[in-house]
């Protein structure tokens, strides 16, 4: 019996054999690792005050978190497949919690890079890739929905910690907050990981005969196919537009005159950020479910096109606080589904045997998007002294990805699948 089987094989009886229980545990694991990315903004000011560093110096920590989470994902996926998801998810959730506990007592920013950035990035990356790879195996006929649900857990999980962490920073300070919540998120994720199982062989139902022909496709073989690189290009394009908004929203909201505005009795920018987090989470299972029914490429065209239209309307009405809030939510509703559509499409195409490692290579597109949508977009704004060129590029990327899905990816993937089934 392989080590992967010993560490994560499903029993033939008991509640842990249920795919719905596995889905729930996967969501909990994802929620437990979401805070390092999504509540980072709450820590920047107190950390700057404690360490006496500038914001650009401090933001290297966040960049390390994202880069380690994405660029190491193929290796992390390989480890999950070799040693089993329960062991690796246990290590990943423990590392995530430990990254906060160790960060609490640091006095230098370089040490913060190692703890919060490197350890946090490696920990969250293992869990993210491991959970997604597991769900495409448990739900072969409803991959879009299942992957969307666990991706939603990561997208909105920090809603449970944002306000408690903000209150704790005021009451107990930075050190106490990082220590307490580090133990909490680590313990919650670690406990959920103990119930993780891989589906027993006799429970796996292949989604189609086409996929049956593709189940043995290795990462090495996949990387030689044009269809993979087209998906990588498209995911990079979509990641860029969404991460540009995430990383630059405070800056362009200020330039658009939104920062001090009130909408429905609330500050416009925090309200927009709250709505964005909700729509960014909801869209993942929703469009995943849609894609299970009408097809991946048709759903991509609809969702990516929606983001392009919403972003165009957003920048055209940029000085209207109400429209700014509403359209920001629609922009994220058209973006967040990439985390359910791409892994589902990839596994449909190349099979589930190496699904975790294969998705690790595709997930690196998120790292590419973080670089283009972050520092490069900021550079373009600085050179042009305007956000208009940045938005024009992002709208073009969204619209192009929508067209590629329908007119290039769909026929290319069909041709590849036909060749595999022959």
N, C-alpha and C positions, 0 to 999 in steps of 0.2 A: 504493500500500500504506500502511495506517495506521501510526502510530507504535506502537500496541499490537501490531500484527502483526509489525513489524520487531523489536521488543524481546522478543517472547516466543513467536513462532509455532513450532509444532512442525514439525520436519523429517519427511519422509515415510519416512525410514529411519534406523536407528541406535537405540541403547538409550534415548535420551531420549524417543522416541515412546511408550514403554511407560507405561501409566497406573500401573503398580506402581512403576516408577522414580520417577515424579513424586510418588507417595504417599510414598515413602521420603524424597525430598528435602524434601517438605513437612513431614514429621515432624521432620527434622533442623532445619529453619528454626524450627519451633515450639519445639523443645527449647532452641535457642540463645537464645531470648528469654524463657524462663520464669524464670530466676534473679532478675531485678530484683524481681519480685513475691514469689516464694516463699522467697527467702533474706533478704529485707529484715530480718526479725527478728534475724538474726545481726549485722547492722550497727548496730542502734539503740544498744546500750550503748557500743561504742567510739566512735561518732560523737558521742554526748552528751558523752563524756569529752573528746574532742578539741576540739569546738566550744563546750563549756560552755553547752548549751541544755537546756531542759526537754523531756520526752517529748511533751507536746502540741504544742510548737513544731516538734519534729522530725517528728512524724507528718503534718504538712501535706505533707511531701515525698511520702509514700506516697499520700495522697489525690490529689495532683496527678498522680502516675503513673497511677492508675486513671481519674480523670476525663478526662485527656488521651487515654488509650487508648480510652475508650468514647465520649465525647461528640463527638470529632472523627472518629469512624469513618465517617460518611456521606461526608465530604469525602475521607478517605483512600481509601475504596472508589472514589469517582469518579476519583481520580488513578490508581489501579491500572488501572481500565478504560480510561482515556485513554492512558496511557503504557506499559502492559503490566506484568505481574507481575514479570518478571525485574529490570527497572530499579528498580521501587519496593521490592521485597523486598531488593535490594542496598542501597538507601538506608536502609531500615528496620533491617536487621541491623547496618549500620555505625553508625547513630545509637545503637543500643542499646549496643554495645561502647564507643563514644565517651563515652556518658553516664557510664560507670563510670570511664574513664580520666581524664576531666576532674574528676570528683568527688573523686579521690584527693588532690588538692593544695589543696583549698578550705579557707578559714579562716572563712567566714561561712555561716550557715544559709540566707540568702537566695540565695546562689550555688548551694547544694545544691538548692534548689527548682528552679532553672533547668536544672541539669545532670541530676541523677538523676531529678527529677520531670518537667519539661517535655520535655527531649530523650528521656528514657527512655520516657515515655508515648507520645510521637509515634512513636518508632521501633518499639516493641512493637505499637502499634495498627496501623500500616501492615502489618506482617508478619502479624499475626493475621487481619485482615480479608482481606488478599491471599491467604493460603493457603486459608482456608475458601472464599472465592469461587472459587478455582481448582479445588478438589476437587469441588465440586458440578457442575462442568462436565466433569471427567474421568470421573466416576462417576455418570452420570445415572440408572442403574438400581440403584445401591447407595450412594446418597448418605449414608444414615444411618451405614453402616459407615465409609465413607471420611472423612467429617467427624469421626466419633467417633475415628478413629485419629489424625488430626492434632491434635484437641483433647486427646487423651490425651497426646500429645507435650508439649503446653504444661502439662498438669496434673501430669505426673510427671517432666518433664525435669530439674527441679531436684534430683531424687534423685542425679543424677550429680555435682552440684557442692556439695551441702549439706555433706557431711563434709569434702571437700577444702578448701572455703572456711573451715569452722570451724577446721581444723588450721592453715591458712595464717594466719588472724588471730592465732593464738597464736605462730606461728613468725616471721612477717615483719611483722605489724602491719596496720593498716587501709590505709595508703597502698600498700604493696606488694601486698596482696591485691586491692584494687580495680583497680590498674594491670594486674597480670598477668592476672586473670580477665576484665577488660574486653577486653584484646586477644584472649584465647582465644575468648570467646563471640562477639565481633565477627567474628573470622576464620572460625570454623566456620560461622556463619550466612551470611556473605558468599560463601564457597566453595560452599555448597549452593545459594544463590540463582542462581549462574551456570548451573546445569543446569535451571532452571525453564523450562517451556514451556507454552503454551496448546494445547489439543487442536486438531488440524487439523479443518477443517469436515467433511471426509468421514469422520472417525472418531467424530463425536458421534452417539449414538443417543438420540433423545428417549425419555424414560421412558414417555410415554403420549400419546395424541392430545389429551388435555386440556391437557397442558403445551404442546403444539405451538401451541395457540390462545393461550397466555399468554406466549409467548416475548418479545413486544415490550412487555410492561408496564413502564412507566417508574416511577421512584420517585415522581414527582409524582402519577401515577394511583394507585399503590399506597396512598399516604398518604390518599387519599380513601375507601378501602374500610373498612367495619366489621371485616372479617376480619383485616386487619393490626392494627388497634388492639386487637382481642381478644387476638391473639398477643402484642402488646406488653405488655398488662396481665398476661397469664399469665406471661410471662418475667420481668417486674418482680417479681411475687409470689414466684416460685421463686428468683430471684436474691437477694431480700431474706432469705429464710430461710437459704440457704446462706452468704451473706456475713455474716449475723449470727453464725453459728457460727464462721466463720473469724476474724472480728475480735474476738469476745468470749470465745472458748473459754478462754483463759488466765484471764480474770477469773472466769467462772462455775465453772470447775474448782476454783479456789481457794475460792470460797464454798461449793461442794459438799463440800469436804474431800478432794479428789482429788489435789491438787498433791504432797503428800508421800507418797502411797500407792505401793506396789509391786505389780506384776502380773507373774507368771511370771518373777520375779527382775529385772524392769526397772521404772524409774519409769513410773507410769501415764500421765502427760500426754505425755511424748515418745513413748511407745509408741503412744498413741492418735493422735497427729499423724502418725506414720509410716504406720500402717495407713490412716488417712484419705487420705493422699496416694496410696496404692496403689489403694484402692477408688474414689477420685475419678477416677483415670485409667482403670481397667479398665471402669467403667460406661459410658464414652462410646462406645467401639466396640461393646460388648456390646448395649446398648439400641438403638444405631443399627442394628445388624444385625437385632435383633428387629423394629424398626419397618419395615425393608425387607420383612419377611415378613408381619407381621400388621396393619400400618397404623400411622401416626403417632399418631393420637388414642388408640387402644387402648393403645399402649405408654406414652403420657404418663399415662394413668389409672393404669396399673399402677405405674409408677415414682414418680409424685408421691404416690400413695396410700401406697406403701411408705415414703417419707420421713416422711409424716405419722404413720404408725403407729410407726415407729422413734423419732421424736422424742418422741412421747407416752410410749413405754416408757422412753426415755432419762431423761426428767425424773422419771418415777415411781420409777426405781431409781437416782436420782442419787447416793446415798451409797455404792453398791456399786462399788468400783474395777474389778472384772472386767467387770461389765455396762456401766460407763461406757466402757471401751475397746472392747468388742464392738459396742455399739450406736452409738458414734460412727462406726465404719466403715460400718455399715448406713445411717446417716443420709446419709453422703457417697455411698454407692452409689446412693441414691435421688435424689441431687441433681445430680451432675456430668453426667448425660446431657442436661441442658438444652442443652449446647453442641454436641450432635449432632442432637437432635430438632428444635429450633427452626429452625436454618438449613436443614435438609432439608425441613421442612414449608413454610417460606417459599418456597423455590425450586420445590418441587412445585406450589405455588399460583400464583406469579407468573412463573415461567419463569427461564431461566438467562442471558438476554441482559444483564440489569442485576442479576444475582444479587449481585455484590460490593457495589455501592452500596446495594441494597435491604437486604442483611443489615446494612450499616453503620447504617441507621436502627433496625433491630430490636435491634442490639447495644447501643444506648444504654440499653436496659432494665437492663443490667448496672450502668451508672452510677447509675441510679435506686435499684437494690437496694443499692448500696454506701452510699448516703446514709441510706436507711431502716434498713438492717441494721446500720450503724455508729453514727454519732452519735445518730440518733433512738432506736434501741434502747437505747443507753447512757443517754439522757435518761429514757426510760420506767423503766429499772431504778433510776435515781437517785431519781426521784419516788416510786416504789412501794417502794423499798428491798428489792426482791425480783426474782428472775429469773422467777418464775412468770407474771406478766402478759406478759413478753416471749415466753416459750415458748408461751403460749396463743395469742398473735397469730400466731406462726410456724406453729404446727400448723394453725391455721385457714386461713392462706394456702395451705399445701400441699394441704390437703383440698379447699379451694375450687377451686384450679387443676386438681386431678384431676377433679372433677365438671364443671368448665367444658369440659375437653377432650372428654369423652364426650357431654355433653348439649347443649353450645352450639357449640363449635368444629367438631365433626364435621358436624352438619347445616348450619351456616353455610358451611363451606368447600365442602361438596358442592353446595350451592345456587349458590355463586359459580362453581365450576368448571363446572357445567352451563350456566350463563349464558354463560361464556366459550366453551364448545365449540359453542354453538348457532350 
